[in-house]
Amino acid sequence: GIKSATDTKFVRFCDPVTGNDIVLTTGNVQYDLLKTAYEKGKSVQVGVYDFGKDLQSGSEKLCIDRVILNP
């Protein structure tokens, strides 16, 4: 999940146009950036598309659009 100034939001790896969940592989650039940030103790900025409520879970469906590694 990501933490904003007010609360924590959970984000997903999914298609930013359709909102369909994607199969996460190590070839995914966003995955690589998040893994690098975790391993090096760096923070990231995550841009998301909000697809509203997920019909199955009822949770907010926030799809990762971009990941920016902070210095």
Secondary structure as UniProt FT lines:
FT   STRAND          2..3
FT   STRAND          8..9
FT   STRAND          11..12
FT   TURN            16..18
FT   TURN            26..27
FT   HELIX           29..40
FT   STRAND          44..53
FT   TURN            55..57
FT   STRAND          60..69
//
